[in-house]
């Protein structure tokens, strides 16, 4: 019997966390950037958040798959 998450479940978990992170990033950037002297439009904030969101999603998914593979070898 196979244990651990399926690839689809791993992707859905990473996607859900990343979408929430994207929304949080935009909100924080809208508060933080003006305080640092950067007055970006909402679209610019969304672009910055999108770049880091794509990196975050890729990282989360890859690490999940790596640790699942390591766990299968150790069991």
C-alpha positions as CSV (number, residue, x, y, z in Angstrom):
1,X,0.0,0.0,0.0
2,X,1.3,3.4,-1.0
3,X,1.5,6.1,1.7
4,X,2.0,9.8,1.5
5,X,0.2,12.4,-0.7
6,X,-0.5,11.9,-4.3
7,X,1.0,14.3,-6.7
8,X,-2.3,15.9,-7.3
9,X,-2.9,16.4,-3.5
10,X,0.6,17.9,-3.2
11,X,-0.1,20.3,-6.0
12,X,-3.4,21.3,-4.5
13,X,-1.9,21.9,-1.1
14,X,0.9,24.0,-2.5
15,X,-1.5,25.9,-4.8
16,X,-3.9,26.7,-1.9
17,X,-1.1,27.9,0.4
18,X,0.4,29.9,-2.5
19,X,-2.8,31.7,-3.4
20,X,-3.3,32.7,0.1
21,X,0.3,33.9,0.2
22,X,-0.2,35.9,-3.0
23,X,-3.2,37.7,-1.5
24,X,-1.3,38.4,1.7
25,X,1.7,39.7,-0.2
26,X,-0.4,42.2,-2.1
27,X,-2.0,43.4,1.1
28,X,1.3,43.8,2.9
29,X,3.0,45.4,-0.1
30,X,0.2,48.0,-0.3
31,X,0.9,48.9,3.3
32,X,4.7,48.5,3.3
33,X,5.9,49.9,0.0
34,X,4.5,53.4,0.5
35,X,6.2,53.5,4.0
36,X,9.5,52.8,2.2
37,X,9.0,55.5,-0.4
38,X,7.7,53.2,-3.2
39,X,4.2,54.1,-4.4
40,X,3.4,51.3,-6.8
41,X,0.1,50.9,-8.6
42,X,-2.0,47.8,-7.7
43,X,-1.0,46.2,-11.0
44,X,2.6,46.6,-10.2
45,X,2.1,45.2,-6.7
46,X,0.3,42.2,-8.3
47,X,3.2,41.7,-10.7
48,X,5.8,41.7,-7.9
49,X,3.6,39.3,-5.9
50,X,3.0,37.1,-8.9
51,X,6.8,36.6,-9.6
52,X,7.4,35.5,-6.0
53,X,4.2,33.5,-6.0
54,X,5.3,31.4,-9.0
55,X,8.7,30.8,-7.3
56,X,7.0,29.9,-4.0
57,X,4.6,27.4,-5.7
58,X,7.4,25.7,-7.6
59,X,9.5,25.5,-4.5
60,X,6.7,24.1,-2.3
61,X,5.7,21.5,-4.8
62,X,9.3,20.4,-5.5
63,X,10.2,20.1,-1.8
64,X,7.0,18.2,-1.1
65,X,7.8,15.7,-3.8
66,X,11.4,15.4,-2.7
67,X,10.5,14.7,0.9
68,X,7.8,12.2,-0.1
69,X,10.4,10.4,-2.3
70,X,12.9,10.4,0.6
71,X,10.3,9.1,3.0
72,X,9.4,6.2,0.6
73,X,13.1,5.1,0.5
74,X,13.5,5.2,4.2
75,X,10.4,3.2,5.0
